[in-house]
Amino acid sequence: MIEVTNLPVRAQTLLEAIIHTLDDKKAVNPVVINLHGKSDIADYMIVASGTSTTHVGTLAKHIEAAFKDADIQVLSVEGLGNNQWVLVDTASIIVHIFHPDTREIYKIEQMWDEEFPNADAEEVIILH
């Protein structure tokens, strides 16, 4: 289980709920990335894999439901249908669910693993 610490209470609670959902639904290798100081697109990004296209779609639907249960508006869900890469966007948290082969091609975590000049000193979060 990923441990999320040193965050504002609301963010920590929400991230823990999403990670719990991913863990409960057997997502593979979930990673939480703190985007503070790196981008204005969101505060956090979560990346995980499913074991098949069916699993990817199911995980995305459970994540969408978890956001709605937390009264967080889901702005967009993209990629349902082919389920190679599904994006669930809430503005403050973006969740990417990949088929393992697609995740290996794009290596999205590596893109955000770079040091940025204005990045917060206390970056928690590539964990697992």
VMD Tcl script that builds the backbone (N, CA, C; Angstrom):
set m [mol new atoms 384]
animate dup $m
set s [atomselect $m all]
$s set {name element resname resid chain x y z} {
  {N N MET 1 A 0.852 -1.183 0.000}
  {CA C MET 1 A 0.000 0.000 0.000}
  {C C MET 1 A 0.892 1.238 0.000}
  {N N ILE 2 A 0.558 2.209 -0.803}
  {CA C ILE 2 A 1.295 3.464 -0.855}
  {C C ILE 2 A 0.951 4.284 0.374}
  {N N GLU 3 A 1.952 4.921 0.919}
  {CA C GLU 3 A 1.737 5.797 2.062}
  {C C GLU 3 A 1.815 7.243 1.595}
  {N N VAL 4 A 0.796 8.015 1.880}
  {CA C VAL 4 A 0.746 9.422 1.489}
  {C C VAL 4 A 0.791 10.245 2.762}
  {N N THR 5 A 1.825 11.090 2.899}
  {CA C THR 5 A 1.987 11.861 4.128}
  {C C THR 5 A 2.368 13.299 3.812}
  {N N ASN 6 A 2.340 14.135 4.840}
  {CA C ASN 6 A 2.763 15.542 4.764}
  {C C ASN 6 A 1.948 16.369 3.770}
  {N N LEU 7 A 0.668 16.087 3.660}
  {CA C LEU 7 A -0.200 16.821 2.751}
  {C C LEU 7 A -1.309 17.495 3.532}
  {N N PRO 8 A -1.964 18.508 2.942}
  {CA C PRO 8 A -3.160 19.060 3.587}
  {C C PRO 8 A -4.179 17.940 3.805}
  {N N VAL 9 A -4.962 18.046 4.864}
  {CA C VAL 9 A -5.861 16.966 5.271}
  {C C VAL 9 A -6.795 16.524 4.146}
  {N N ARG 10 A -7.453 17.471 3.470}
  {CA C ARG 10 A -8.394 17.110 2.403}
  {C C ARG 10 A -7.688 16.370 1.272}
  {N N ALA 11 A -6.529 16.854 0.845}
  {CA C ALA 11 A -5.773 16.195 -0.229}
  {C C ALA 11 A -5.320 14.815 0.204}
  {N N GLN 12 A -4.809 14.719 1.429}
  {CA C GLN 12 A -4.342 13.424 1.928}
  {C C GLN 12 A -5.489 12.426 2.001}
  {N N THR 13 A -6.643 12.858 2.500}
  {CA C THR 13 A -7.801 11.978 2.600}
  {C C THR 13 A -8.246 11.495 1.227}
  {N N LEU 14 A -8.310 12.415 0.279}
  {CA C LEU 14 A -8.749 12.049 -1.058}
  {C C LEU 14 A -7.743 11.118 -1.739}
  {N N LEU 15 A -6.461 11.442 -1.653}
  {CA C LEU 15 A -5.450 10.578 -2.255}
  {C C LEU 15 A -5.466 9.187 -1.617}
  {N N GLU 16 A -5.627 9.135 -0.302}
  {CA C GLU 16 A -5.705 7.836 0.369}
  {C C GLU 16 A -6.913 7.037 -0.107}
  {N N ALA 17 A -8.040 7.707 -0.330}
  {CA C ALA 17 A -9.234 7.013 -0.820}
  {C C ALA 17 A -9.007 6.460 -2.227}
  {N N ILE 18 A -8.363 7.231 -3.072}
  {CA C ILE 18 A -8.096 6.771 -4.433}
  {C C ILE 18 A -7.098 5.612 -4.410}
  {N N ILE 19 A -6.043 5.745 -3.618}
  {CA C ILE 19 A -5.056 4.659 -3.510}
  {C C ILE 19 A -5.706 3.407 -2.939}
  {N N HIS 20 A -6.574 3.568 -1.942}
  {CA C HIS 20 A -7.284 2.426 -1.372}
  {C C HIS 20 A -8.134 1.738 -2.452}
  {N N THR 21 A -8.821 2.529 -3.261}
  {CA C THR 21 A -9.629 1.969 -4.344}
  {C C THR 21 A -8.753 1.202 -5.325}
  {N N LEU 22 A -7.630 1.792 -5.716}
  {CA C LEU 22 A -6.718 1.115 -6.637}
  {C C LEU 22 A -6.179 -0.175 -6.025}
  {N N ASP 23 A -5.807 -0.100 -4.761}
  {CA C ASP 23 A -5.279 -1.277 -4.068}
  {C C ASP 23 A -6.356 -2.359 -3.942}
  {N N ASP 24 A -7.544 -1.948 -3.553}
  {CA C ASP 24 A -8.656 -2.878 -3.366}
  {C C ASP 24 A -9.036 -3.568 -4.680}
  {N N LYS 25 A -8.908 -2.858 -5.777}
  {CA C LYS 25 A -9.287 -3.399 -7.091}
  {C C LYS 25 A -8.088 -3.983 -7.835}
  {N N LYS 26 A -6.988 -4.173 -7.112}
  {CA C LYS 26 A -5.799 -4.873 -7.625}
  {C C LYS 26 A -5.083 -4.158 -8.765}
  {N N ALA 27 A -5.008 -2.833 -8.684}
  {CA C ALA 27 A -4.207 -2.087 -9.651}
  {C C ALA 27 A -2.739 -2.451 -9.468}
  {N N VAL 28 A -1.994 -2.329 -10.542}
  {CA C VAL 28 A -0.579 -2.693 -10.526}
  {C C VAL 28 A 0.273 -1.432 -10.444}
  {N N ASN 29 A 1.203 -1.423 -9.502}
  {CA C ASN 29 A 2.223 -0.388 -9.368}
  {C C ASN 29 A 1.678 1.041 -9.385}
  {N N PRO 30 A 0.765 1.384 -8.458}
  {CA C PRO 30 A 0.289 2.770 -8.410}
  {C C PRO 30 A 1.381 3.720 -7.915}
  {N N VAL 31 A 1.414 4.884 -8.528}
  {CA C VAL 31 A 2.402 5.909 -8.198}
  {C C VAL 31 A 1.661 7.233 -8.048}
  {N N VAL 32 A 1.979 7.985 -7.003}
  {CA C VAL 32 A 1.412 9.316 -6.808}
  {C C VAL 32 A 2.528 10.329 -7.040}
  {N N ILE 33 A 2.240 11.323 -7.868}
  {CA C ILE 33 A 3.239 12.336 -8.212}
  {C C ILE 33 A 2.717 13.703 -7.778}
  {N N ASN 34 A 3.501 14.394 -6.970}
  {CA C ASN 34 A 3.170 15.742 -6.530}
  {C C ASN 34 A 3.547 16.711 -7.648}
  {N N LEU 35 A 2.576 17.439 -8.167}
  {CA C LEU 35 A 2.832 18.365 -9.272}
  {C C LEU 35 A 3.053 19.801 -8.818}
  {N N HIS 36 A 2.990 20.059 -7.509}
  {CA C HIS 36 A 3.214 21.423 -7.014}
  {C C HIS 36 A 4.588 21.909 -7.466}
  {N N GLY 37 A 4.614 23.060 -8.067}
  {CA C GLY 37 A 5.867 23.633 -8.530}
  {C C GLY 37 A 6.335 23.085 -9.863}
  {N N LYS 38 A 5.619 22.086 -10.392}
  {CA C LYS 38 A 6.004 21.497 -11.671}
  {C C LYS 38 A 5.019 21.841 -12.771}
  {N N SER 39 A 3.750 21.995 -12.402}
  {CA C SER 39 A 2.718 22.232 -13.407}
  {C C SER 39 A 1.477 22.816 -12.747}
  {N N ASP 40 A 0.722 23.555 -13.523}
  {CA C ASP 40 A -0.548 24.087 -13.052}
  {C C ASP 40 A -1.727 23.234 -13.517}
  {N N ILE 41 A -1.475 22.135 -14.194}
  {CA C ILE 41 A -2.576 21.319 -14.710}
  {C C ILE 41 A -3.341 20.606 -13.608}
  {N N ALA 42 A -2.671 20.333 -12.487}
  {CA C ALA 42 A -3.300 19.650 -11.355}
  {C C ALA 42 A -2.349 19.738 -10.170}
  {N N ASP 43 A -2.836 19.335 -9.006}
  {CA C ASP 43 A -1.984 19.288 -7.822}
  {C C ASP 43 A -1.251 17.950 -7.717}
  {N N TYR 44 A -1.962 16.878 -8.101}
  {CA C TYR 44 A -1.397 15.533 -8.002}
  {C C TYR 44 A -1.796 14.724 -9.218}
  {N N MET 45 A -0.921 13.788 -9.560}
  {CA C MET 45 A -1.196 12.840 -10.622}
  {C C MET 45 A -0.989 11.445 -10.050}
  {N N ILE 46 A -1.898 10.559 -10.359}
  {CA C ILE 46 A -1.768 9.170 -9.960}
  {C C ILE 46 A -1.676 8.342 -11.232}
  {N N VAL 47 A -0.714 7.439 -11.263}
  {CA C VAL 47 A -0.514 6.564 -12.412}
  {C C VAL 47 A -0.557 5.128 -11.899}
  {N N ALA 48 A -1.310 4.272 -12.594}
  {CA C ALA 48 A -1.391 2.861 -12.227}
  {C C ALA 48 A -1.667 2.050 -13.482}
  {N N SER 49 A -1.544 0.746 -13.359}
  {CA C SER 49 A -1.839 -0.151 -14.472}
  {C C SER 49 A -2.904 -1.144 -14.071}
  {N N GLY 50 A -3.636 -1.591 -15.072}
  {CA C GLY 50 A -4.513 -2.739 -14.928}
  {C C GLY 50 A -3.810 -3.927 -15.553}
  {N N THR 51 A -4.371 -5.090 -15.392}
  {CA C THR 51 A -3.741 -6.297 -15.930}
  {C C THR 51 A -4.229 -6.639 -17.333}
  {N N SER 52 A -5.304 -5.995 -17.767}
  {CA C SER 52 A -5.887 -6.226 -19.090}
  {C C SER 52 A -6.705 -4.987 -19.454}
  {N N THR 53 A -7.182 -4.927 -20.673}
  {CA C THR 53 A -8.011 -3.784 -21.056}
  {C C THR 53 A -9.307 -3.754 -20.248}
  {N N THR 54 A -9.855 -4.915 -19.953}
  {CA C THR 54 A -11.072 -4.969 -19.130}
  {C C THR 54 A -10.789 -4.418 -17.735}
  {N N HIS 55 A -9.662 -4.796 -17.161}
  {CA C HIS 55 A -9.283 -4.338 -15.825}
  {C C HIS 55 A -9.042 -2.830 -15.824}
  {N N VAL 56 A -8.404 -2.313 -16.870}
  {CA C VAL 56 A -8.165 -0.865 -16.975}
  {C C VAL 56 A -9.491 -0.116 -16.942}
  {N N GLY 57 A -10.457 -0.543 -17.741}
  {CA C GLY 57 A -11.766 0.103 -17.769}
  {C C GLY 57 A -12.483 0.016 -16.437}
  {N N THR 58 A -12.414 -1.135 -15.803}
  {CA C THR 58 A -13.057 -1.324 -14.498}
  {C C THR 58 A -12.421 -0.428 -13.442}
  {N N LEU 59 A -11.089 -0.347 -13.427}
  {CA C LEU 59 A -10.402 0.527 -12.477}
  {C C LEU 59 A -10.833 1.981 -12.679}
  {N N ALA 60 A -10.887 2.421 -13.919}
  {CA C ALA 60 A -11.271 3.806 -14.206}
  {C C ALA 60 A -12.682 4.093 -13.702}
  {N N LYS 61 A -13.591 3.176 -13.900}
  {CA C LYS 61 A -14.971 3.371 -13.432}
  {C C LYS 61 A -15.035 3.429 -11.911}
  {N N HIS 62 A -14.226 2.617 -11.223}
  {CA C HIS 62 A -14.193 2.655 -9.759}
  {C C HIS 62 A -13.567 3.957 -9.252}
  {N N ILE 63 A -12.556 4.443 -9.943}
  {CA C ILE 63 A -11.934 5.722 -9.566}
  {C C ILE 63 A -12.929 6.854 -9.756}
  {N N GLU 64 A -13.634 6.851 -10.866}
  {CA C GLU 64 A -14.653 7.875 -11.113}
  {C C GLU 64 A -15.709 7.843 -10.006}
  {N N ALA 65 A -16.143 6.666 -9.613}
  {CA C ALA 65 A -17.132 6.534 -8.539}
  {C C ALA 65 A -16.567 7.020 -7.203}
  {N N ALA 66 A -15.298 6.746 -6.944}
  {CA C ALA 66 A -14.680 7.197 -5.688}
  {C C ALA 66 A -14.637 8.717 -5.622}
  {N N PHE 67 A -14.322 9.369 -6.745}
  {CA C PHE 67 A -14.344 10.832 -6.775}
  {C C PHE 67 A -15.756 11.352 -6.523}
  {N N LYS 68 A -16.724 10.765 -7.170}
  {CA C LYS 68 A -18.102 11.213 -7.003}
  {C C LYS 68 A -18.574 11.000 -5.569}
  {N N ASP 69 A -18.172 9.881 -4.948}
  {CA C ASP 69 A -18.522 9.629 -3.543}
  {C C ASP 69 A -17.926 10.680 -2.614}
  {N N ALA 70 A -16.780 11.240 -3.021}
  {CA C ALA 70 A -16.119 12.274 -2.221}
  {C C ALA 70 A -16.588 13.678 -2.604}
  {N N ASP 71 A -17.629 13.771 -3.415}
  {CA C ASP 71 A -18.163 15.042 -3.900}
  {C C ASP 71 A -17.131 15.855 -4.667}
  {N N ILE 72 A -16.286 15.154 -5.422}
  {CA C ILE 72 A -15.318 15.797 -6.296}
  {C C ILE 72 A -15.839 15.670 -7.718}
  {N N GLN 73 A -15.984 16.796 -8.401}
  {CA C GLN 73 A -16.507 16.782 -9.762}
  {C C GLN 73 A -15.477 16.208 -10.724}
  {N N VAL 74 A -15.875 15.202 -11.461}
  {CA C VAL 74 A -15.038 14.635 -12.510}
  {C C VAL 74 A -15.281 15.446 -13.777}
  {N N LEU 75 A -14.235 16.100 -14.265}
  {CA C LEU 75 A -14.362 16.956 -15.446}
  {C C LEU 75 A -14.364 16.155 -16.735}
  {N N SER 76 A -13.594 15.070 -16.729}
  {CA C SER 76 A -13.454 14.317 -17.963}
  {C C SER 76 A -12.977 12.902 -17.671}
  {N N VAL 77 A -13.503 11.962 -18.435}
  {CA C VAL 77 A -12.981 10.594 -18.466}
  {C C VAL 77 A -12.731 10.299 -19.932}
  {N N GLU 78 A -11.483 10.027 -20.261}
  {CA C GLU 78 A -11.119 9.796 -21.651}
  {C C GLU 78 A -10.430 8.452 -21.791}
  {N N GLY 79 A -10.705 7.787 -22.898}
  {CA C GLY 79 A -10.028 6.534 -23.203}
  {C C GLY 79 A -10.852 5.290 -22.931}
  {N N LEU 80 A -12.027 5.465 -22.301}
  {CA C LEU 80 A -12.896 4.303 -22.124}
  {C C LEU 80 A -13.331 3.843 -23.512}
  {N N GLY 81 A -13.250 2.620 -23.756}
  {CA C GLY 81 A -13.586 2.083 -25.075}
  {C C GLY 81 A -12.475 1.162 -25.519}
  {N N ASN 82 A -11.281 1.739 -25.730}
  {CA C ASN 82 A -10.162 0.856 -26.058}
  {C C ASN 82 A -9.403 0.436 -24.802}
  {N N ASN 83 A -9.519 1.233 -23.740}
  {CA C ASN 83 A -8.958 0.906 -22.419}
  {C C ASN 83 A -7.464 0.592 -22.432}
  {N N GLN 84 A -6.739 1.221 -23.332}
  {CA C GLN 84 A -5.278 1.117 -23.293}
  {C C GLN 84 A -4.707 2.155 -22.313}
  {N N TRP 85 A -5.383 3.309 -22.263}
  {CA C TRP 85 A -4.961 4.406 -21.389}
  {C C TRP 85 A -6.218 5.210 -21.089}
  {N N VAL 86 A -6.660 5.177 -19.847}
  {CA C VAL 86 A -7.848 5.926 -19.445}
  {C C VAL 86 A -7.410 7.028 -18.483}
  {N N LEU 87 A -7.911 8.217 -18.732}
  {CA C LEU 87 A -7.602 9.383 -17.925}
  {C C LEU 87 A -8.873 9.814 -17.208}
  {N N VAL 88 A -8.771 10.000 -15.891}
  {CA C VAL 88 A -9.870 10.554 -15.092}
  {C C VAL 88 A -9.350 11.868 -14.528}
  {N N ASP 89 A -9.983 12.978 -14.913}
  {CA C ASP 89 A -9.490 14.320 -14.590}
  {C C ASP 89 A -10.489 15.052 -13.705}
  {N N THR 90 A -9.989 15.556 -12.567}
  {CA C THR 90 A -10.835 16.348 -11.669}
  {C C THR 90 A -10.318 17.766 -11.502}
  {N N ALA 91 A -9.318 18.151 -12.229}
  {CA C ALA 91 A -8.631 19.434 -12.127}
  {C C ALA 91 A -7.585 19.423 -11.031}
  {N N SER 92 A -7.892 18.961 -9.826}
  {CA C SER 92 A -6.869 18.923 -8.778}
  {C C SER 92 A -6.099 17.608 -8.765}
  {N N ILE 93 A -6.749 16.538 -9.191}
  {CA C ILE 93 A -6.093 15.227 -9.277}
  {C C ILE 93 A -6.414 14.629 -10.640}
  {N N ILE 94 A -5.379 14.156 -11.303}
  {CA C ILE 94 A -5.530 13.455 -12.570}
  {C C ILE 94 A -5.068 12.021 -12.348}
  {N N VAL 95 A -5.887 11.069 -12.771}
  {CA C VAL 95 A -5.540 9.656 -12.631}
  {C C VAL 95 A -5.390 9.060 -14.024}
  {N N HIS 96 A -4.241 8.432 -14.255}
  {CA C HIS 96 A -3.976 7.719 -15.498}
  {C C HIS 96 A -3.975 6.228 -15.171}
  {N N ILE 97 A -4.810 5.467 -15.878}
  {CA C ILE 97 A -4.822 4.014 -15.736}
  {C C ILE 97 A -4.383 3.438 -17.083}
  {N N PHE 98 A -3.310 2.679 -17.070}
  {CA C PHE 98 A -2.706 2.166 -18.296}
  {C C PHE 98 A -2.826 0.647 -18.402}
  {N N HIS 99 A -2.892 0.170 -19.632}
  {CA C HIS 99 A -2.576 -1.222 -19.918}
  {C C HIS 99 A -1.054 -1.298 -19.753}
  {N N PRO 100 A -0.506 -2.399 -19.222}
  {CA C PRO 100 A 0.944 -2.450 -18.957}
  {C C PRO 100 A 1.817 -2.125 -20.175}
  {N N ASP 101 A 1.453 -2.621 -21.351}
  {CA C ASP 101 A 2.260 -2.341 -22.548}
  {C C ASP 101 A 2.250 -0.859 -22.893}
  {N N THR 102 A 1.110 -0.220 -22.746}
  {CA C THR 102 A 0.990 1.207 -23.045}
  {C C THR 102 A 1.765 2.036 -22.026}
  {N N ARG 103 A 1.704 1.639 -20.767}
  {CA C ARG 103 A 2.456 2.361 -19.730}
  {C C ARG 103 A 3.952 2.298 -20.011}
  {N N GLU 104 A 4.407 1.154 -20.467}
  {CA C GLU 104 A 5.830 0.995 -20.777}
  {C C GLU 104 A 6.246 1.885 -21.950}
  {N N ILE 105 A 5.380 2.059 -22.912}
  {CA C ILE 105 A 5.695 2.902 -24.068}
  {C C ILE 105 A 5.819 4.370 -23.658}
  {N N TYR 106 A 4.856 4.879 -22.889}
  {CA C TYR 106 A 4.811 6.309 -22.572}
  {C C TYR 106 A 5.663 6.716 -21.379}
  {N N LYS 107 A 5.863 5.813 -20.426}
  {CA C LYS 107 A 6.719 6.083 -19.257}
  {C C LYS 107 A 6.436 7.457 -18.646}
  {N N ILE 108 A 5.167 7.714 -18.394}
  {CA C ILE 108 A 4.730 9.031 -17.943}
  {C C ILE 108 A 5.357 9.432 -16.599}
  {N N GLU 109 A 5.624 8.474 -15.729}
  {CA C GLU 109 A 6.242 8.819 -14.437}
  {C C GLU 109 A 7.619 9.431 -14.631}
  {N N GLN 110 A 8.366 8.930 -15.596}
  {CA C GLN 110 A 9.709 9.454 -15.832}
  {C C GLN 110 A 9.676 10.907 -16.282}
  {N N MET 111 A 8.644 11.277 -17.026}
  {CA C MET 111 A 8.520 12.656 -17.482}
  {C C MET 111 A 8.412 13.616 -16.295}
  {N N TRP 112 A 7.697 13.193 -15.244}
  {CA C TRP 112 A 7.474 14.052 -14.088}
  {C C TRP 112 A 8.514 13.849 -12.997}
  {N N ASP 113 A 9.462 12.958 -13.214}
  {CA C ASP 113 A 10.493 12.671 -12.227}
  {C C ASP 113 A 11.665 13.651 -12.336}
  {N N GLU 114 A 11.662 14.476 -13.361}
  {CA C GLU 114 A 12.725 15.448 -13.558}
  {C C GLU 114 A 12.653 16.544 -12.496}
  {N N GLU 115 A 13.792 17.132 -12.197}
  {CA C GLU 115 A 13.831 18.279 -11.283}
  {C C GLU 115 A 13.394 19.530 -12.041}
  {N N PHE 116 A 12.572 20.322 -11.409}
  {CA C PHE 116 A 12.105 21.569 -11.990}
  {C C PHE 116 A 12.603 22.711 -11.117}
  {N N PRO 117 A 12.976 23.832 -11.706}
  {CA C PRO 117 A 13.565 24.918 -10.929}
  {C C PRO 117 A 12.702 25.416 -9.780}
  {N N ASN 118 A 11.380 25.453 -9.918}
  {CA C ASN 118 A 10.511 25.974 -8.878}
  {C C ASN 118 A 9.809 24.882 -8.076}
  {N N ALA 119 A 10.284 23.665 -8.176}
  {CA C ALA 119 A 9.625 22.552 -7.489}
  {C C ALA 119 A 9.733 22.715 -5.978}
  {N N ASP 120 A 8.692 22.292 -5.272}
  {CA C ASP 120 A 8.683 22.342 -3.816}
  {C C ASP 120 A 9.814 21.467 -3.274}
  {N N ALA 121 A 10.414 21.922 -2.189}
  {CA C ALA 121 A 11.504 21.172 -1.582}
  {C C ALA 121 A 11.026 19.847 -0.997}
  {N N GLU 122 A 9.798 19.815 -0.492}
  {CA C GLU 122 A 9.292 18.591 0.127}
  {C C GLU 122 A 8.419 17.822 -0.840}
  {N N GLU 123 A 9.017 17.263 -1.848}
  {CA C GLU 123 A 8.239 16.438 -2.753}
  {C C GLU 123 A 8.114 15.084 -2.129}
  {N N VAL 124 A 6.895 14.715 -1.915}
  {CA C VAL 124 A 6.634 13.436 -1.280}
  {C C VAL 124 A 6.783 12.418 -2.371}
  {N N ILE 125 A 6.465 12.544 -3.529}
  {CA C ILE 125 A 5.554 11.480 -3.774}
  {C C ILE 125 A 5.892 10.562 -4.914}
  {N N ILE 126 A 6.855 10.132 -5.308}
  {CA C ILE 126 A 6.792 8.948 -6.148}
  {C C ILE 126 A 7.075 7.794 -5.187}
  {N N LEU 127 A 6.034 7.074 -4.865}
  {CA C LEU 127 A 6.100 6.023 -3.847}
  {C C LEU 127 A 5.640 4.703 -4.400}
  {N N HIS 128 A 6.183 3.676 -3.915}
  {CA C HIS 128 A 5.743 2.291 -4.079}
  {C C HIS 128 A 6.910 1.398 -4.269}
}
mol reanalyze $m
mol bondsrecalc $m
mol representation Tube
mol addrep $m
